Amino acid sequence: MNEQWGESMKRLLLVVNPCAGKQLIRNYMVEVVSLLGQYGYSSTVHITTGRGDATEVVSKWGSNFEAVVVVGGDGSLNEVINGVLSIRGNQPKVGYIPAGSTNDFAKTLSLPTNIIDAAHRIGQGKPRPMDVGECNGRYFTYIATFGAFTESSYNASQKVKNVLGHFAYVLESVKSLKNLRTYKTRIETEDKVIEGEFLFGGAINSTSMGGLFKFDPENVKLDDGLFEIVLVKKNNNLFKLLKAVTDMKKPEYESDVVVTCKASKLKITAEENIDWCLDGELGGTYKEAEIQNLKRAIQLIK
Ligand SMILES: [Mg+2]
């Protein structure tokens, strides 16, 4: 027993997705709980039972804890953040121990990829404010997209994701290049209106997306209340499209293929229903999507 053990310990809710990634977490649970104890946290462990469970548990019980730490992938983090933001009043801080197959966002956050190192980081880290996005009432931590490149993550089964990791994203994306669908849309931000036929659109709070492209980290802040907006226009020229991936990195840019800008609010109106992808999962089908950046909505321990 260490000296801190007892009443002065901070209450922590550990939300564990047992199916995440290669299920490695099963081998580390005792060590993670013990380690957090050494940092003065008394852990209550919740093993999730399926989709939506983490959100429900955090929403109901989260306010009793100083911190809610999620062990899983970006999808599990998304669920926990949806739970935390549904709490009126005492919202717990959030910690993330990446153990999924697509820890895309964990890379942006520069979190350790090793479970034990990540647990140490929770123990030693400080809460830092982070923006969260909202798309028609649903929260996302790092990305809301429509069109090409976006179906991949939720189409790939957990098994495929486990085996292929982020290549699942990439392979699916390449496959979808063959039959590029486009969407006639009108995008209104707080200071501009962009109309056209797009094959991809995204509001992003991250420095990268699925290993497909990276922004210049110098230009991206996760707590400035602004998204990086990327729109790729209809184009059948493969070389131009490949170049577009490079052009997306530019902070304010417009060419015949790509538009990039920053915005805190946007409304996307389409002629037909569009599937939206939030943090790599299907996040609703809408003709009209209202997206806003909730500046510094959560405190992330890192
Ligand atoms: Mg930002």
Boltz pocket constraint, residues with backbone or C-beta under 6 A from the ligand:
constraints:
  - pocket:
      binder: B
      contacts: [[A, 131], [A, 204], [A, 205], [A, 220], [A, 221], [A, 222], [A, 223], [A, 224], [A, 225], [A, 226], [A, 227], [A, 228]]
      max_distance: 6.0
